[in-house]
Amino acid sequence: MTKQEIIDKVNALLVEEFEIAEELLTPEALLKQDLEIDSLDFVDIVVLIDREFGFKPKAEELKTVKTLADFYTYIEQSLPR
C-alpha cells in the first residue's frame, strides 16, 4: 500500500466515522486540538485500524502520534509486510 493510499483511506475514515470536515484534514493538523479527537475516539480508531489495515496499534505507540502526518507515517511503518 502506498503512502497516498494510506492518506486517502485514513482521511475517508475520519470524514465518515468521525464527521470531521475534509478541509481540516491537513498533514499538520493536530489530532486532539484541531480535529477534536478525544480518548474515546482513539478506542474507535484502534478498531478501525485493525479492520482497515490488518494490525492492532498499541496505546503507548499512539501516544507519540500528534499530527495527521505522524498518524499516516505510523500506519505506513506498522503495516504487516
C-alpha positions in Angstrom: 0.0 0.0 0.0 1.4 3.4 -1.0 1.6 6.4 1.4 -1.1 8.1 -0.8 -3.4 5.1 -0.4 -2.9 5.3 3.4 -3.7 9.0 3.4 -6.8 8.6 1.3 -8.1 5.7 3.4 -7.4 7.5 6.7 -9.0 10.7 5.6 -12.1 8.8 4.3 -12.4 7.1 7.7 -12.1 10.3 9.6 -14.8 12.0 7.4 -17.2 9.0 7.5 -16.7 7.8 11.1 -16.0 11.0 13.0 -17.7 13.5 10.8 -14.6 15.7 10.5 -14.7 18.3 7.8 -12.5 17.3 4.9 -10.9 20.7 4.7 -9.5 20.2 8.2 -7.5 17.1 7.2 -4.1 18.6 6.5 -0.8 16.8 7.4 0.0 19.4 10.1 -3.5 19.1 11.8 -3.2 18.2 15.4 -5.4 15.2 16.2 -6.6 16.4 19.6 -6.6 20.2 19.3 -7.5 20.7 15.6 -9.6 17.6 14.9 -11.0 17.3 18.4 -10.3 13.5 18.6 -10.6 12.5 22.2 -9.5 9.4 24.1 -12.8 7.6 23.4 -12.3 8.3 19.7 -8.9 6.7 19.9 -10.5 3.5 21.0 -12.6 3.5 17.9 -9.6 4.4 15.8 -7.8 1.3 17.1 -10.7 -0.8 15.9 -10.8 0.9 12.6 -7.0 0.5 12.0 -7.3 -3.2 12.8 -10.2 -3.6 10.4 -8.8 -1.5 7.6 -5.1 -2.1 7.8 -4.8 -5.5 9.5 -2.9 -4.7 12.7 -3.8 -3.6 16.2 -2.0 -0.5 17.4 -0.8 -0.3 20.9 -2.0 2.6 23.1 1.5 3.6 24.1 2.6 3.8 20.4 -0.3 6.1 19.6 0.7 8.5 22.4 3.6 9.7 20.1 1.2 10.4 17.3 0.4 14.1 17.4 -0.4 15.2 13.8 -2.1 13.6 10.9 1.3 13.3 9.2 2.5 11.4 12.3 -0.6 9.2 12.0 0.0 8.4 8.3 3.7 7.6 9.0 2.8 5.4 12.0 0.4 3.3 9.9 2.8 3.1 7.0 5.6 1.8 9.3 3.3 -0.6 11.1 1.7 -2.3 8.2 2.3 -6.0 8.1 4.8 -6.9 5.4 
